[in-house]
Amino acid sequence: MRRYLVIPVLAALALPAFAQAPTKEDAKALVTEAVKFATKHGREKFLMEVKDPKGTFHFQKGQNKDLYIFVYDEKGTVLAHGVRLELTGKNRWDSKDPDGKPWIQDWTKTVQTEKSHSGWCYYKELNPAAGNKIMNKASFVELKDGMVIGCGIYQ
């Protein structure tokens, strides 16, 4: 009888871990929050908030479902990154994913051509949380005052 109880109990314990995985809706909501912050506080304060390790939009384990914001200009230069501070100031326009897809160019085109100045881009990237495994990634991006503001999830 105990054997039959173990499996449902283990499954019930595992569910919260799966339930907390970030969704596309979570990523889009964080971008919306970031755009509102930039509108209210201005570009410089917003960029500092993304770069600050204790900032609202910087990666902090257990916060924002482990999501973070990244910010590029429309020519592919990193203005701020919520995890990889060393990228700030680097131009990544010609970066490509493992399949050769120029993802930064793709999301820039998306925000420049969509009526809403926002949208989803799909590409592959190394996931540091999964031992640098190459995984599919979906990023929601929005254009605000020349900044391409985005957040992505691994799928």
LINNOR-V629925 format. One record per pair of residues at least 12 apart in sequence whose ideal C-beta (glycine too) atoms are under 10 Angstrom apart, sorted by sequence separation. I is the first residue (numbers start at 1). J is the second residue. D is the distance in Angstrom with one decimal. If there is no record, write none. Layout:
I	J	D
I	J	D
//
This chain:
34	46	7.2
37	49	6.5
38	50	9.4
56	68	9.9
57	69	3.8
69	81	8.3
70	82	6.2
77	89	6.8
78	90	5.3
92	104	5.4
93	105	6.5
107	119	7.9
109	121	9.0
124	136	5.8
125	137	4.8
139	151	6.6
140	152	7.3
37	50	9.3
55	68	9.5
56	69	8.6
57	70	9.1
68	81	7.9
69	82	4.9
70	83	8.0
77	90	6.9
78	91	7.8
91	104	9.2
92	105	9.8
106	119	9.8
107	120	8.9
108	121	9.3
123	136	7.8
124	137	6.6
138	151	9.9
139	152	3.3
140	153	8.8
55	69	9.1
57	71	8.8
68	82	2.9
69	83	9.6
70	84	8.4
76	90	9.0
77	91	4.7
78	92	6.3
107	121	4.2
122	136	6.8
123	137	5.8
125	139	9.1
138	152	6.1
139	153	7.9
34	49	8.4
67	82	8.3
68	83	5.4
72	87	9.5
76	91	5.2
77	92	7.6
93	108	8.2
106	121	5.1
107	122	9.9
122	137	7.3
123	138	8.5
137	152	4.9
138	153	5.7
34	50	7.5
68	84	9.5
75	91	6.9
76	92	5.2
77	93	7.8
105	121	9.8
106	122	8.5
107	123	8.7
121	137	8.7
122	138	5.4
123	139	7.6
137	153	6.9
138	154	8.3
70	87	8.4
71	88	9.3
76	93	3.0
104	121	9.0
106	123	7.1
121	138	7.4
122	139	8.0
136	153	9.5
137	154	5.4
138	155	5.9
37	55	9.9
50	68	7.9
51	69	9.9
64	82	9.2
72	90	10.0
73	91	8.9
75	93	6.3
76	94	7.6
103	121	6.2
120	138	5.8
121	139	5.2
135	153	9.9
136	154	7.0
137	155	6.9
37	56	7.0
38	57	9.8
50	69	5.1
72	91	9.2
74	93	9.8
76	95	7.7
103	122	8.4
104	123	9.1
120	139	7.1
121	140	8.1
135	154	4.6
136	155	4.5
37	57	7.5
49	69	8.6
50	70	7.7
51	71	9.2
72	92	7.4
73	93	9.8
101	121	9.2
103	123	3.8
119	139	9.6
120	140	5.6
121	141	6.3
135	155	6.9
50	71	5.9
72	93	9.0
101	122	8.5
102	123	8.9
103	124	8.5
119	140	7.4
120	141	7.9
133	154	8.9
34	56	8.2
47	69	9.9
58	80	8.9
59	81	9.3
60	82	9.0
101	123	5.2
103	125	7.8
118	140	7.0
119	141	6.7
33	56	7.8
34	57	5.5
46	69	9.0
57	80	8.2
58	81	8.8
59	82	5.1
101	124	7.5
118	141	6.4
119	142	8.2
33	57	8.0
47	71	6.4
57	81	10.0
58	82	4.5
59	83	4.5
99	123	7.9
117	141	9.1
118	142	3.8
119	143	9.8
130	154	7.1
46	71	7.9
55	80	9.4
57	82	5.4
58	83	7.5
59	84	9.3
97	122	9.5
98	123	9.0
99	124	6.0
117	142	6.3
118	143	7.0
129	154	7.7
30	56	9.2
31	57	9.5
56	82	9.5
76	102	9.4
78	104	9.3
97	123	4.4
98	124	5.1
116	142	7.9
117	143	4.1
118	144	9.3
128	154	10.0
30	57	7.3
55	82	7.8
58	85	8.9
77	104	9.7
96	123	8.7
97	124	4.4
98	125	8.3
114	141	9.6
116	143	9.2
117	144	7.9
125	152	7.9
127	154	4.8
43	71	9.4
51	79	9.1
52	80	9.4
76	104	4.9
95	123	9.7
96	124	9.8
97	125	6.2
98	126	8.6
114	142	9.4
126	154	9.8
127	155	10.0
50	79	8.2
51	80	4.9
53	82	9.3
75	104	9.5
76	105	7.3
97	126	9.6
110	139	9.7
114	143	8.7
121	150	8.1
123	152	8.7
125	154	7.8
50	80	3.8
51	81	7.4
52	82	9.4
53	83	9.7
95	125	9.8
110	140	9.7
111	141	5.5
118	148	9.7
120	150	9.9
122	152	9.4
124	154	9.7
33	64	8.8
38	69	9.8
49	80	8.4
50	81	7.1
51	82	7.8
76	107	9.8
110	141	6.2
111	142	6.5
112	143	7.0
117	148	9.6
118	149	9.0
121	152	8.3
37	69	9.3
47	79	5.7
48	80	7.9
50	82	5.3
53	85	8.3
72	104	6.5
76	108	6.9
107	139	6.5
110	142	9.5
111	143	3.8
118	150	9.4
120	152	9.4
38	71	8.8
46	79	9.4
47	80	4.4
49	82	9.4
50	83	10.0
52	85	9.8
75	108	8.0
106	139	9.6
107	140	9.2
108	141	8.3
110	143	8.9
111	144	9.1
122	155	8.5
30	64	5.9
34	68	9.9
35	69	9.7
46	80	8.0
51	85	6.1
74	108	5.6
103	137	8.4
107	141	4.4
29	64	9.2
30	65	8.5
34	69	4.9
50	85	9.7
72	107	8.0
73	108	8.9
74	109	9.9
99	134	9.4
106	141	9.3
107	142	9.8
108	143	8.6
29	65	9.8
31	67	9.5
33	69	8.8
34	70	9.8
43	79	8.6
72	108	7.4
98	134	5.4
103	139	8.0
107	143	9.6
111	147	9.5
112	148	9.1
27	64	9.6
30	67	5.2
34	71	8.2
51	88	6.8
70	107	10.0
74	111	7.9
97	134	8.3
104	141	9.8
111	148	5.6
26	64	7.8
27	65	8.9
29	67	9.1
30	68	8.1
31	69	7.1
50	88	9.5
74	112	6.9
110	148	8.9
111	149	8.9
26	65	5.3
30	69	6.5
31	70	9.9
72	111	9.8
97	136	9.5
111	150	9.0
26	66	9.7
27	67	6.0
97	137	8.4
108	148	6.0
110	150	10.0
26	67	6.2
27	68	10.0
47	88	8.8
107	148	6.2
20	62	9.7
22	64	8.2
23	65	8.2
27	69	9.7
22	65	4.1
107	150	6.5
21	65	7.6
22	66	6.6
23	67	9.9
84	128	9.3
104	148	8.4
20	65	6.4
21	66	9.1
22	67	5.3
83	128	8.1
107	152	9.6
20	66	8.8
104	150	10.0
34	82	9.4
103	152	9.8
30	82	9.6
66	129	7.6
79	146	9.1
80	147	8.7
61	129	9.9
79	147	6.2
70	139	8.1
72	141	8.6
74	143	7.6
79	148	8.7
80	149	9.2
82	151	8.4
59	129	10.0
71	141	9.9
79	149	9.2
70	141	8.9
75	146	9.6
74	146	6.0
76	148	8.9
71	144	9.1
73	146	6.1
74	147	8.3
75	148	9.9
72	146	10.0
73	147	6.6
74	148	6.4
72	147	7.4
73	148	7.1
71	147	5.2
72	148	4.5
71	148	6.9
72	149	8.5
70	148	8.5
71	149	5.4
72	150	7.7
70	149	7.8
71	150	7.6
69	149	6.3
70	150	5.3
69	150	7.0
70	151	7.3
35	117	9.9
68	150	9.9
69	151	5.6
70	152	7.9
35	118	8.7
68	151	6.9
69	152	10.0
67	151	5.4
68	152	9.2
67	152	8.2
32	118	9.1
67	153	7.2
31	118	7.6
64	151	8.7
66	153	9.7
65	153	8.9
28	118	8.5
28	120	8.4
57	149	9.0
27	120	9.1
57	151	8.5
24	120	7.4
50	147	9.9
46	144	8.7
46	145	9.3
50	149	8.7
47	147	8.1
43	144	8.7
46	147	8.0
43	145	6.1
42	145	9.1
43	146	8.5
46	149	8.5
38	142	9.9
43	147	7.0
39	144	7.1
38	144	5.4
39	145	8.5
35	142	5.6
37	144	10.0
38	145	7.0
31	139	9.0
32	140	8.9
34	142	8.3
35	143	9.2
36	144	9.6
31	140	5.2
35	144	5.0
38	147	7.0
27	137	10.0
28	138	9.9
30	140	8.5
31	141	7.2
32	142	7.7
34	144	8.3
35	145	9.5
27	138	7.4
28	139	10.0
29	140	9.1
31	142	5.3
38	149	7.0
27	139	7.1
28	140	4.5
35	147	9.0
37	149	9.7
27	140	5.0
28	141	9.9
31	144	9.4
34	147	9.4
24	138	6.0
26	140	9.7
27	141	9.9
28	142	8.8
35	149	5.9
23	138	9.9
24	139	9.6
25	140	9.4
34	149	5.2
24	140	7.0
34	150	8.8
32	149	9.5
34	151	7.5
31	149	5.8
33	151	9.5
30	149	9.5
31	150	6.3
32	151	9.6
30	150	9.4
31	151	5.0
30	151	4.7
31	152	9.7
29	151	8.7
27	150	8.3
28	151	7.6
27	151	4.3
26	151	8.2
27	152	6.1
28	153	9.8
27	153	5.1
24	151	9.8
26	153	7.2
24	152	9.3
25	153	9.7
22	151	8.8
24	153	6.3
22	152	9.3
23	153	6.9
22	153	4.9
24	155	8.8
21	153	8.1
22	154	8.7
21	154	9.1
21	155	9.8
//
